[in-house]
């Protein structure tokens, strides 16, 4: 069963059925719903989501999203570990700390990363679904 790691925007766009989400990214999320894939949600994605809500970039209920993710059998919110933090030193091609953490999670799970982020895509460190 394939494993995907999601970034913040991709997750929000999927859950809100937004047109910004690419067809390939939508298929990856749908595979998990269809019990054909696993989606890993780094806890930093939830933290970023909280900041997006506070800055009024998105209007979502973070608690409801966490409940939906937690209830979905093939979705898993993973905590930030010291090991992942130390891995940040290995992906210096990614400029942002949050993005590095998400990339490190994808590497740790040998997963494809669902993201539109151009810097991540161009770095070529992980396989990207978009």
Phi and psi in degrees as GROMACS dihedral restraints (atoms count N, CA, C in turn):
[ dihedral_restraints ]
;  ai    aj    ak    al  type     phi  dphi    fc
    3     4     5     6     1   -68.0    20    10
    4     5     6     7     1   150.5    20    10
    6     7     8     9     1  -117.2    20    10
    7     8     9    10     1   136.6    20    10
    9    10    11    12     1  -123.0    20    10
   10    11    12    13     1   145.4    20    10
   12    13    14    15     1  -108.4    20    10
   13    14    15    16     1   139.3    20    10
   15    16    17    18     1  -109.1    20    10
   16    17    18    19     1   146.5    20    10
   18    19    20    21     1   -92.3    20    10
   19    20    21    22     1   178.5    20    10
   21    22    23    24     1   -66.4    20    10
   22    23    24    25     1   -52.7    20    10
   24    25    26    27     1   -60.9    20    10
   25    26    27    28     1   -43.0    20    10
   27    28    29    30     1   -58.9    20    10
   28    29    30    31     1   -44.5    20    10
   30    31    32    33     1   -63.4    20    10
   31    32    33    34     1   -46.7    20    10
   33    34    35    36     1   -62.2    20    10
   34    35    36    37     1   -44.0    20    10
   36    37    38    39     1   -65.3    20    10
   37    38    39    40     1   -36.7    20    10
   39    40    41    42     1   -67.4    20    10
   40    41    42    43     1   -48.4    20    10
   42    43    44    45     1   -66.2    20    10
   43    44    45    46     1   -25.7    20    10
   45    46    47    48     1  -101.3    20    10
   46    47    48    49     1     6.0    20    10
   48    49    50    51     1    54.5    20    10
   49    50    51    52     1    42.0    20    10
   51    52    53    54     1   -78.7    20    10
   52    53    54    55     1   145.8    20    10
   54    55    56    57     1   -70.0    20    10
   55    56    57    58     1   -13.7    20    10
   57    58    59    60     1   -67.2    20    10
   58    59    60    61     1   -23.1    20    10
   60    61    62    63     1   -72.9    20    10
   61    62    63    64     1   129.9    20    10
   63    64    65    66     1   -70.9    20    10
   64    65    66    67     1   157.8    20    10
   66    67    68    69     1   -59.4    20    10
   67    68    69    70     1   -39.5    20    10
   69    70    71    72     1   -65.6    20    10
   70    71    72    73     1   -40.4    20    10
   72    73    74    75     1   -65.7    20    10
   73    74    75    76     1   -42.6    20    10
   75    76    77    78     1   -60.5    20    10
   76    77    78    79     1   -41.7    20    10
   78    79    80    81     1   -61.5    20    10
   79    80    81    82     1   -39.4    20    10
   81    82    83    84     1   -62.0    20    10
   82    83    84    85     1   -46.3    20    10
   84    85    86    87     1   -63.7    20    10
   85    86    87    88     1   -42.1    20    10
   87    88    89    90     1   -63.4    20    10
   88    89    90    91     1   -33.4    20    10
   90    91    92    93     1   -59.7    20    10
   91    92    93    94     1   -39.4    20    10
   93    94    95    96     1   -66.9    20    10
   94    95    96    97     1   -42.3    20    10
   96    97    98    99     1   -62.6    20    10
   97    98    99   100     1   -35.1    20    10
   99   100   101   102     1   -84.8    20    10
  100   101   102   103     1    12.2    20    10
  102   103   104   105     1    65.5    20    10
  103   104   105   106     1    28.8    20    10
  105   106   107   108     1  -114.6    20    10
  106   107   108   109     1     1.2    20    10
  108   109   110   111     1  -158.5    20    10
  109   110   111   112     1   170.1    20    10
  111   112   113   114     1  -122.9    20    10
  112   113   114   115     1   138.2    20    10
  114   115   116   117     1  -113.4    20    10
  115   116   117   118     1   123.6    20    10
  117   118   119   120     1  -100.4    20    10
  118   119   120   121     1   128.1    20    10
  120   121   122   123     1  -113.6    20    10
  121   122   123   124     1   104.3    20    10
  123   124   125   126     1   -62.6    20    10
  124   125   126   127     1   140.4    20    10
  126   127   128   129     1   -58.2    20    10
  127   128   129   130     1   -26.2    20    10
  129   130   131   132     1   -62.8    20    10
  130   131   132   133     1   -26.6    20    10
  132   133   134   135     1   -65.3    20    10
  133   134   135   136     1   -40.8    20    10
  135   136   137   138     1   -66.7    20    10
  136   137   138   139     1   -40.5    20    10
  138   139   140   141     1   -61.9    20    10
  139   140   141   142     1   -44.2    20    10
  141   142   143   144     1   -62.9    20    10
  142   143   144   145     1   -38.6    20    10
  144   145   146   147     1   -60.8    20    10
  145   146   147   148     1   -42.4    20    10
  147   148   149   150     1   -59.4    20    10
  148   149   150   151     1   -44.1    20    10
  150   151   152   153     1   -67.2    20    10
  151   152   153   154     1   -36.1    20    10
  153   154   155   156     1   -63.1    20    10
  154   155   156   157     1   -40.8    20    10
  156   157   158   159     1   -65.3    20    10
  157   158   159   160     1   -45.7    20    10
  159   160   161   162     1   -61.2    20    10
  160   161   162   163     1   -34.2    20    10
  162   163   164   165     1   -88.6    20    10
  163   164   165   166     1     6.1    20    10
  165   166   167   168     1    60.3    20    10
  166   167   168   169     1    31.5    20    10
  168   169   170   171     1   -81.5    20    10
  169   170   171   172     1   -28.7    20    10
  171   172   173   174     1  -139.9    20    10
  172   173   174   175     1   154.3    20    10
  174   175   176   177     1  -117.9    20    10
  175   176   177   178     1    93.8    20    10
  177   178   179   180     1  -138.8    20    10
  178   179   180   181     1   160.9    20    10
  180   181   182   183     1   -95.9    20    10
  181   182   183   184     1   105.0    20    10
  183   184   185   186     1   -59.8    20    10
  184   185   186   187     1   -41.1    20    10
  186   187   188   189     1   -62.5    20    10
  187   188   189   190     1   -39.1    20    10
  189   190   191   192     1   -65.7    20    10
  190   191   192   193     1   -40.3    20    10
  192   193   194   195     1   -63.4    20    10
  193   194   195   196     1   -44.0    20    10
  195   196   197   198     1   -61.6    20    10
  196   197   198   199     1   -40.6    20    10
  198   199   200   201     1   -63.3    20    10
  199   200   201   202     1   -42.9    20    10
  201   202   203   204     1   -62.2    20    10
  202   203   204   205     1   -44.4    20    10
  204   205   206   207     1   -64.1    20    10
  205   206   207   208     1   -45.7    20    10
  207   208   209   210     1   -64.0    20    10
  208   209   210   211     1   -30.2    20    10
  210   211   212   213     1   -83.0    20    10
  211   212   213   214     1   -19.2    20    10
  213   214   215   216     1   -79.2    20    10
  214   215   216   217     1   124.4    20    10
  216   217   218   219     1   -63.5    20    10
  217   218   219   220     1   -28.4    20    10
  219   220   221   222     1  -104.9    20    10
  220   221   222   223     1    17.8    20    10
  222   223   224   225     1  -113.6    20    10
  223   224   225   226     1   143.6    20    10
  225   226   227   228     1  -143.5    20    10
  226   227   228   229     1   126.6    20    10
  228   229   230   231     1   -88.4    20    10
  229   230   231   232     1   123.2    20    10
  231   232   233   234     1  -109.1    20    10
  232   233   234   235     1   138.3    20    10
  234   235   236   237     1   -72.9    20    10
  235   236   237   238     1   161.4    20    10
  237   238   239   240     1   -84.4    20    10
  238   239   240   241     1   123.0    20    10
  240   241   242   243     1  -107.1    20    10
  241   242   243   244     1   162.3    20    10
  243   244   245   246     1   -60.3    20    10
  244   245   246   247     1   -37.9    20    10
  246   247   248   249     1   -58.8    20    10
  247   248   249   250     1   -44.4    20    10
  249   250   251   252     1   -65.5    20    10
  250   251   252   253     1   -39.7    20    10
  252   253   254   255     1   -61.3    20    10
  253   254   255   256     1   -43.4    20    10
  255   256   257   258     1   -66.7    20    10
  256   257   258   259     1   -29.5    20    10
  258   259   260   261     1   -64.1    20    10
  259   260   261   262     1   -19.7    20    10
  261   262   263   264     1   -54.9    20    10
  262   263   264   265     1   -29.3    20    10
  264   265   266   267     1   -68.6    20    10
  265   266   267   268     1   -15.7    20    10
  267   268   269   270     1   -95.8    20    10
  268   269   270   271     1    -7.6    20    10
  270   271   272   273     1  -124.8    20    10
  271   272   273   274     1    51.1    20    10
  273   274   275   276     1   -69.3    20    10
  274   275   276   277     1   -10.1    20    10
  276   277   278   279     1   -69.7    20    10
  277   278   279   280     1   -16.9    20    10
  279   280   281   282     1   -93.5    20    10
  280   281   282   283     1   119.5    20    10
  282   283   284   285     1   -72.4    20    10
  283   284   285   286     1   -35.0    20    10
  285   286   287   288     1   -92.3    20    10
  286   287   288   289     1   139.9    20    10
  288   289   290   291     1   -60.4    20    10
  289   290   291   292     1   -47.0    20    10
  291   292   293   294     1   -62.1    20    10
  292   293   294   295     1   -44.0    20    10
  294   295   296   297     1   -63.8    20    10
  295   296   297   298     1   -38.2    20    10
  297   298   299   300     1   -60.7    20    10
  298   299   300   301     1   -43.2    20    10
  300   301   302   303     1   -60.4    20    10
  301   302   303   304     1   -44.3    20    10
  303   304   305   306     1   -64.2    20    10
  304   305   306   307     1   -42.0    20    10
  306   307   308   309     1   -63.3    20    10
  307   308   309   310     1   -42.2    20    10
  309   310   311   312     1   -62.0    20    10
  310   311   312   313     1   -36.6    20    10
  312   313   314   315     1   -65.1    20    10
  313   314   315   316     1   -42.1    20    10
  315   316   317   318     1   -61.7    20    10
  316   317   318   319     1   -41.9    20    10
  318   319   320   321     1   -63.3    20    10
  319   320   321   322     1   -44.0    20    10
  321   322   323   324     1   -62.8    20    10
  322   323   324   325     1   -32.8    20    10
  324   325   326   327     1   -95.6    20    10
  325   326   327   328     1     2.1    20    10
  327   328   329   330     1    50.5    20    10
  328   329   330   331     1    45.3    20    10
  330   331   332   333     1  -110.3    20    10
  331   332   333   334     1   158.7    20    10
  333   334   335   336     1   -81.7    20    10
  334   335   336   337     1   147.5    20    10
  336   337   338   339     1  -104.9    20    10
  337   338   339   340     1   124.9    20    10
  339   340   341   342     1   -88.1    20    10
  340   341   342   343     1   104.7    20    10
  342   343   344   345     1  -158.8    20    10
  343   344   345   346     1   151.3    20    10
  345   346   347   348     1   -99.7    20    10
  346   347   348   349     1    -7.2    20    10
  348   349   350   351     1   -56.8    20    10
  349   350   351   352     1   118.1    20    10
  351   352   353   354     1   -67.9    20    10
  352   353   354   355     1   -38.7    20    10
  354   355   356   357     1   -62.9    20    10
  355   356   357   358     1   -40.3    20    10
  357   358   359   360     1   -67.3    20    10
  358   359   360   361     1   -43.7    20    10
  360   361   362   363     1   -62.3    20    10
  361   362   363   364     1   -43.4    20    10
  363   364   365   366     1   -71.9    20    10
  364   365   366   367     1   -26.9    20    10
  366   367   368   369     1   -65.1    20    10
  367   368   369   370     1   -30.7    20    10
  369   370   371   372     1    67.5    20    10
  370   371   372   373     1    23.1    20    10
  372   373   374   375     1   -80.2    20    10
  373   374   375   376     1   -38.8    20    10
  375   376   377   378     1  -127.3    20    10
  376   377   378   379     1   158.3    20    10
  378   379   380   381     1   -75.0    20    10
  379   380   381   382     1   131.9    20    10
  381   382   383   384     1  -111.5    20    10
  382   383   384   385     1   138.8    20    10
  384   385   386   387     1  -105.6    20    10
  385   386   387   388     1   120.0    20    10
